Structures are given as C-alpha cells and as structure tokens.
Amino acid sequence: MKLAKYHEMKKESPAPVSRAVAPAWPLRRLRSEMDRLFEDPFGAWLAPDPEDVFTAAWIPAVSVSEGKNHLIVKAELPGMKRDELEVYMSGENLIVSGERKSESEEKTAKTYRSERYFGRFHRSIPLPVPVNAANIEAHYRDGILTITLPKTEEAKRKHVEIRVD
C-alpha cells in the first residue's frame, strides 16, 4: 500500500496527490451507494430468503437449433414426469408449460428434514421460420424434452442453380 506524504499546503502549489489515493473517492462511494439505493430501495430487507430457492420462479433452459428441413427445440426439465408437461403452438410461438412438484425427506439419527417445492412454468419460444404444426413430434427422456418441428415448404431453403453465360 502506498501512502501519500503529508505536505503543508501553500497557496502557490497544491500538495502532490499519490496515484494510489484518489482525492474524490468519498464522492465516488457516495454516488455508488446512491445508485444502489435507487436500484434496490429496500435492499436486503425484501431479498428472498436463501432457504426459499425452491419456491422461486423457475424457467427451464431451452436451446433452438435449425436443420435443413426442421427445427429442434430442447428443454431441460429434470425430475419432471411426462404427464406434468404440455407442448403446443400458439401463432408463431412454441409453448412449453407444466407444473413442477417435488418432495424430499431425509432422516438420520440426529436430524430430520423435509422439503417441498412446486410451481408452474410457462415458456414461450418464438420460432425463426414457419413450421408445419400438424407434424410436430415431442420426446421426453432423462429430463430432456426434445421437440422436432418440420419446416413448411416455403421456409425450406431452395437451391438456386447458377448458370454461366
């Protein structure tokens, strides 16, 4: 740590300021605290309880990839059952929704613990190209929901032959 030397203040020359000690640091700190106050006015008073992690809103991770003739959507839904999931089209969006339920219980010689968490989720995925909604297929295995959406004929890439004149 560098320390700035104390110099008597003379009107002709200001005291040198070390690069390690910024003269405006109290103002920067005040500004930082004011920004934090306006971003989160109640601070930690209304922050969620760390023990309530399972009751917080949950949205499954989703990836969308495009092949030559179809789109593939994969959603991570660990621990869910097929009956708890719903997949449907709404306009140009694919909707994946469901209800997450779980209960765990732990018993040992000196402790007892039981947790329950649940909640509905609704994920709307905008599709980049039109798809044939009548031929959508969905498969669920090992916590991964895989949805195959065939493209419409208009959406498929058409190869254009280039002629040389």
C-alpha positions as CSV (number, residue, x, y, z in Angstrom):
1,M,0.0,0.0,0.0
2,K,1.3,3.4,-0.9
3,L,0.8,6.3,1.4
4,A,0.8,9.9,0.3
5,K,3.2,12.1,2.2
6,Y,1.8,15.0,4.3
7,H,2.7,18.3,2.9
8,E,1.9,21.7,4.2
9,M,-0.5,23.5,1.9
10,K,0.9,26.6,0.3
11,K,-1.2,28.8,-1.9
12,E,1.4,28.7,-4.7
13,S,1.5,24.9,-5.2
14,P,-1.1,22.3,-4.3
15,A,0.1,19.2,-2.5
16,P,1.0,16.3,-4.8
17,V,-1.5,13.5,-4.9
18,S,-0.4,9.9,-5.0
19,R,-1.9,7.8,-7.8
20,A,-2.9,5.2,-5.2
21,V,-5.1,7.7,-3.3
22,A,-7.8,9.4,-5.4
23,P,-9.0,12.7,-3.9
24,A,-12.6,12.1,-5.0
25,W,-13.1,8.6,-3.5
26,P,-15.6,9.7,-0.9
27,L,-17.8,11.2,-3.7
28,R,-17.5,8.1,-5.8
29,R,-18.5,6.0,-2.9
30,L,-21.5,8.2,-2.1
31,R,-22.6,8.0,-5.8
32,S,-22.2,4.3,-5.7
33,E,-24.4,4.0,-2.6
34,M,-27.0,6.4,-4.1
35,D,-27.1,4.3,-7.3
36,R,-27.6,1.1,-5.2
37,L,-30.3,2.8,-3.2
38,F,-32.3,3.7,-6.3
39,E,-31.8,0.3,-8.0
40,D,-33.0,-1.6,-4.9
41,P,-34.7,0.8,-2.5
42,F,-35.3,-1.8,0.3
43,G,-32.0,-3.6,-0.1
44,A,-31.7,-6.8,1.8
45,W,-35.0,-6.2,3.7
46,L,-37.1,-7.7,0.9
47,A,-34.5,-10.0,-0.5
48,P,-35.7,-13.6,-0.9
49,D,-34.8,-16.0,1.8
50,P,-31.9,-18.3,0.7
51,E,-33.9,-21.2,2.0
52,D,-36.8,-20.3,-0.4
53,V,-34.8,-21.3,-3.5
54,F,-37.2,-23.9,-4.5
55,T,-40.3,-21.7,-4.3
56,A,-38.8,-19.0,-6.5
57,A,-39.9,-18.8,-10.1
58,W,-38.3,-21.4,-12.3
59,I,-37.9,-21.3,-16.1
60,P,-36.3,-24.2,-17.8
61,A,-33.3,-23.7,-20.1
62,V,-34.1,-24.1,-23.8
63,S,-32.0,-24.4,-26.9
64,V,-33.2,-24.0,-30.5
65,S,-31.3,-25.3,-33.5
66,E,-32.1,-25.3,-37.2
67,G,-31.5,-28.1,-39.6
68,K,-32.1,-28.2,-43.3
69,N,-35.8,-29.4,-43.0
70,H,-36.6,-28.9,-39.4
71,L,-36.1,-27.0,-36.1
72,I,-35.1,-28.8,-32.9
73,V,-36.0,-27.4,-29.5
74,K,-34.5,-29.0,-26.4
75,A,-35.7,-28.1,-22.9
76,E,-34.1,-29.1,-19.7
77,L,-36.8,-30.4,-17.3
78,P,-35.1,-32.5,-14.7
79,G,-37.2,-34.6,-12.3
80,M,-40.4,-34.0,-14.1
81,K,-42.9,-36.6,-15.4
82,R,-44.3,-36.7,-18.9
83,D,-47.8,-36.1,-17.5
84,E,-46.7,-32.8,-15.9
85,L,-45.7,-31.3,-19.3
86,E,-47.7,-29.6,-22.1
87,V,-46.5,-28.6,-25.5
88,Y,-48.5,-26.6,-28.1
89,M,-48.3,-24.0,-30.8
90,S,-49.8,-20.5,-30.4
91,G,-49.4,-18.4,-33.5
92,E,-45.7,-18.4,-34.4
93,N,-44.6,-19.5,-30.9
94,L,-44.0,-22.9,-29.4
95,I,-45.3,-23.1,-25.8
96,V,-43.8,-25.4,-23.2
97,S,-45.5,-25.3,-19.9
98,G,-46.0,-27.6,-16.9
99,E,-46.1,-27.9,-13.2
100,R,-43.1,-28.8,-11.1
101,K,-43.7,-30.8,-8.0
102,S,-41.2,-32.4,-5.7
103,E,-41.0,-33.7,-2.2
104,S,-37.9,-34.9,-0.4
105,E,-37.4,-36.3,3.0
106,E,-34.2,-37.0,4.9
107,K,-34.0,-38.9,8.1
108,T,-30.8,-39.6,10.0
109,A,-30.0,-40.5,13.7
110,K,-29.9,-36.8,14.8
111,T,-31.6,-34.9,12.0
112,Y,-34.9,-34.8,10.2
113,R,-35.5,-32.7,7.1
114,S,-38.4,-32.5,4.7
115,E,-38.7,-30.1,1.7
116,R,-41.4,-29.5,-0.8
117,Y,-41.3,-27.3,-3.8
118,F,-43.7,-26.7,-6.6
119,G,-44.7,-24.2,-9.2
120,R,-46.0,-23.7,-12.7
121,F,-43.8,-22.6,-15.5
122,H,-44.6,-21.3,-19.0
123,R,-42.0,-20.8,-21.7
124,S,-42.9,-19.2,-25.0
125,I,-40.3,-19.8,-27.7
126,P,-40.6,-17.6,-30.8
127,L,-39.7,-19.7,-33.9
128,P,-37.5,-18.2,-36.6
129,V,-39.3,-19.8,-39.5
130,P,-42.8,-21.1,-40.2
131,V,-43.4,-24.8,-39.2
132,N,-45.9,-27.5,-40.0
133,A,-47.8,-27.7,-36.7
134,A,-49.6,-30.9,-37.7
135,N,-46.4,-32.9,-37.8
136,I,-44.6,-31.8,-34.6
137,E,-43.0,-34.6,-32.5
138,A,-42.0,-34.4,-28.9
139,H,-39.9,-36.9,-27.0
140,Y,-39.0,-36.9,-23.3
141,R,-36.1,-38.8,-21.9
142,D,-33.7,-38.4,-19.0
143,G,-35.0,-34.9,-18.1
144,I,-34.6,-33.5,-21.7
145,L,-37.7,-32.7,-23.7
146,T,-36.8,-32.8,-27.5
147,I,-39.3,-31.3,-29.9
148,T,-38.9,-31.7,-33.7
149,L,-40.7,-29.1,-35.8
150,P,-40.7,-29.7,-39.5
151,K,-40.4,-26.6,-41.6
152,T,-43.1,-25.6,-44.1
153,E,-42.2,-25.9,-47.8
154,E,-42.0,-22.1,-48.1
155,A,-39.5,-22.0,-45.2
156,K,-37.1,-24.6,-46.6
157,R,-34.0,-23.3,-48.4
158,K,-34.2,-23.8,-52.1
159,H,-31.1,-24.3,-54.0
160,V,-30.7,-22.0,-57.0
161,E,-28.6,-23.1,-59.8
162,I,-26.2,-20.5,-61.2
163,R,-25.7,-20.6,-64.9
164,V,-22.7,-19.2,-66.7
165,D,-23.4,-17.3,-69.9
